Amino acid sequence: MNEQDHSEEEEELFEHFNIVVDEGQQPTRIDKFLIDKVPNISRNKIQNAAKAEAVKVNDKAVKSNYKVKPGEQISLLLPHPKRETELIAEDIPLDIIYEDDDVLVINKAAGLVVHPGYNNFTGTLVNGLMYHFENLPSLNEHHRPGLVHRLDKNTSGIMVVAKTEFALSSLAKQFYERTTDRKYLALCWGDLNEDGTVEGNIGRSLKNRKLMDVFPEADYGKMAKTHYKVLQRLSYVTLVECKLETGRTHQIRVHMKHLGHPLFGDPEYGGDKILKGTTFTKYKQFVENNFKLLPRQALHAKSLAFTQPVTGERLSFESEVPEDFSAVLDRWRNYSKNSL
């Protein structure tokens, strides 16, 4: 039996395979066994996954020469993202804040699409990576090089990219097992009373397939959990720190809307309208000017921590809030101070 658990709804770009070995199966090396069970997979890919302890039998990591037996349950985690078009190398500037032999850490600008697809076939982070770095790992020529997670086009901040097959497997395992640490800054509408956690399955909206929604039913969408901490109350908006326990598409944006506090300026989830405040024309103009300064959702991937795949060292990175977000924050701080 081969159950493939993957979803394009996930922010993380990997696939998880659960395979139960058939009764009557002769003892066979697990790397050879998996080649016959998983489509478009190389032996090298499986061996790197095993080295990264991403191949397990009955919940225990095994080496690639392990011999499978009837009835055993195999778990295989692979960086296996799909793409929609041919990848073309392009000379796109990249803000690299850290690099070693195994990984890159990039500060992604708002407006930069991470990978080709839909109406964005060129000018993406992946196109830039292909130009600046040769031989970035991927499952095969049909997949996104080096990526195990992504940020929305108009979300700024930190991303990690793998430079080797082993690093790709290791990072995929860390994201899947939630051992990375990701924190975001978000400016949302309204006054949050206290810190808290949002839980609720996230799946494609039944009304608009381009958007996501929260569903109470456990059988639709993917489990998602976001922890948030109030950093600063600014009259009609609140600055919060969000910590991801899972990584679904639009997770923070959807969860904050579900709470009744859409992100400021978020056009897809209703945050680009005046949702709180006074009826005075002066206030309306103030908010409209903020929308012009920050024509996107007020969301920034502030920090990322993960384990270096080869050395085992814990690496932590932070990035500065970009100018558009920072300018709007300063304006709200001044407004809040002067309106007391």
Secondary structure, 3 states (H helix, E strand, C coil): CEEEECCCCECCCCEEEEEECCCCCCCEEHHHHHHHHCCCCCHHHHHHHHHCCCEEECCEECCCCCEECCCCEEEEEECCCCCCCCCCCCCCCCCEEEECCCEEEEEECCCCCCCCECCECCCCHHHHHHHHCCCCCCCCCCCCCCECCCCCCCCEEEEEEECCHHHHHHHHHHHHCCCCEEEEEEEEECCCCCCEEEECEEEECCCCCCCEEEECCCCCCECCEEEEEEEEEECCEEEEEEEECCCECCHHHHHHHHHCCCECCCCCCCCCCCCCCCCCHHHHHHHHHHHHHCCCCCEEEEEEEEECCCCCCEEEEECCCCHHHHHHHHHHHHHHHHCC
